[in-house]
């Protein structure tokens, strides 16, 4: 059953519109999606989804901006109906200088009719400044928006640049939604009350896809990779892959363990766990996402790798080979996109910085998936990896040593029945990183980051082709900054999505009798303050929007 559903969605889709996940939960006799502990249905909420619903909204905070003068420009205006990119020209704004305290990108979109979720990117001068996806529309139409702090790309914005944007789309007699977007940039001028942001001095891209040449006085180098599994194939839901001996529609050589690696001249320079993004048609149940998308769906965050230990190698004035790969993907299988930007901070008092890589130690990569046949079938996966790299640079302010240690772990249990009518996943990924900098004229500085991603869900098709999905997604991170052995700053993020939705398969839209309760709670608190917002929807109506700490 599941394989048949997914294949029907793949026909004509840029992004896979889902996959069935989960063992069948207890169901009321009427087949609805209500369950013990779910929010009660408000008296003014509809009994089921209609032809329209609330516009998409997320609980994440808006970008905070300084007071004072600002300048706004339109970066792109486009209507996407196929795979033709929008191309334009960016010109720096007049009247706000060229050293800004903040630069904010805003995307506003609208679409109506019938359409799949689509993945998109926006590049300025070849630098990818946004990776995003789209919500699925109602017949009556929806509007949505996304904001992003793009101050780190200030170097790119100081000169006239080519602009390229693409949200690949298919429009025909069945899929009628044309995606209409406008993207703006707002520049906040530095002034008496807002200093210029400490942005990188240079933002570079890789020539011919792999070649990087940094300025010879680079003292800090950070690569960012917008890694996404997408394109409608199995790598879009890589976390469900099973070893080849298991009877499942998406197989891999070993199983679901994925790791995004970056190398410099063939030497392992960084490792990271990919975020398990669920797009707005995911888990074969678009009713989960019509109002509240999953974490990061509208603003895909790049993976960051501190390559400063390699600065002594990279600063020789010659091009070096920088490559990104995803461990665990079967040979020849497509589905991952990994565009790279490189952020560089330069030594303003020196024309040449020299140094050396002093350590590059990788542990053995653990990747074990155990298949247990039965009813249900089961795959248990444990994976992980460790890497430590260290190096120094001799700068105008002395020798500076940077050590980066990263540890990854992945545990998951995947259960499904014959025919995949029921399918379930319980998974946790952790990505722990410590960056320590010493010898810069002050006490040692360390930043400890602990990231945790979780996915726990069930989907089942019951009698009468009734599909129900119950799902929880978590995006969590804690960051502690230490100087001279004392904690000087800290923060904790907990972005949790919950959903419970059901509808009838293989019938016209007006006979689906879809119901669903979804919600998101986004909490961010620490030494910088507190933010806490909760959203709840019932049958597409926003029934709760509460803020407070």
Buried (B, 14 or more C-beta within 10 A) or exposed (E): BBBEBBEBBBEEBBBBBBBBBBBBBEBEEEBBBBBEEBBEBEEEBBEBBBEBBBBBBBBBEEBEBBEBBBBEBEBBBBBBBEEEBBEBEBEBBEEBBBEBBBBBBBBBBBBBBBBBBBBBBBBBBBBBBBBBBBBBBBEEBBBBBBBBBBBBBBBBBEEEBEBBBBBBBBBEEEBBBBBBBBBBBBBBBBBEEBEBBEBBBBBBBBEEEBEBBBBBBBBBBBBBBBBBBBBBBBBBBBBBBBBEEBEBBBBBBBBBBBBBBBBBEEEBBBBBBBBBBBBBBBBBBBBBBBBBBBBBBBBBBBBBBBBBBBBBBBBEEEBBBBBBEBBBBBEEBEBBBBBBBBBBBBBEEBEEBBBBBBEBEBEEBBBEBEBEEEEBBBBBBBBBBBBBBBBBBBBEEEEBBBBBBBBBBBBBEBBBBEEBBBBBBBBBBBBBBBBBBBBBEEEBBBBBBBBBBBBBBBBBBBEEEBBBBBBBBBBBBBBBBBBEEEEEEBBBBBBBBBBBBBBBBEEEEEEBBBBBBBBBBBBBBBEEEEBBBBBBBBBBBBBEEEEEE
